[in-house]
Amino acid sequence: MPTYYFEHWYFQAANLALLLGAERIVLLGFDNQVSANGALHFFGAHQDGSGAGNFSIYAQAWSSVSPLHYDREIWNATPGSALPGVPRRSLEDLL
């Protein structure tokens, strides 16, 4: 199984889960967009100025981890998500 590198924790967590044998990964809270008030994160801006929110790069990273590539299930159960490349289903359907 190939490994992928990307700088964000959520991508690395999913990659680690796949490498450790997870059969299903469900993404929650992956809205991948700026909120109506311009915030990038639910907690506000990073104090050090990091975390710029380059959503197009995040989308490229997730597109490289195709569920068919791993023969595992990766689902995006985030309502209203703008993250492409990961099939969507409701959390209720996945439980």
KADA-V208401 format. One record per backbone hydrogen bond with DSSP energy under -1.0 kcal/mol. CO is the residue of the C=O (numbers start at 0). NH is the residue of the N-H. If there is no record, write none. Layout:
CO,NH + CO,NH
This chain:
7,11 + 8,12 + 9,13 + 10,14 + 11,15 + 12,16 + 13,17 + 14,18 + 15,19 + 16,21 + 17,20 + 22,72 + 24,74 + 26,76 + 28,30 + 30,81 + 34,37 + 38,34 + 40,43 + 45,48 + 52,54 + 53,57 + 54,58 + 55,59 + 56,60 + 57,61 + 58,62 + 59,63 + 61,64 + 65,69 + 66,70 + 66,71 + 72,24 + 74,26 + 75,88 + 77,80 + 86,75 + 89,93 + 90,94
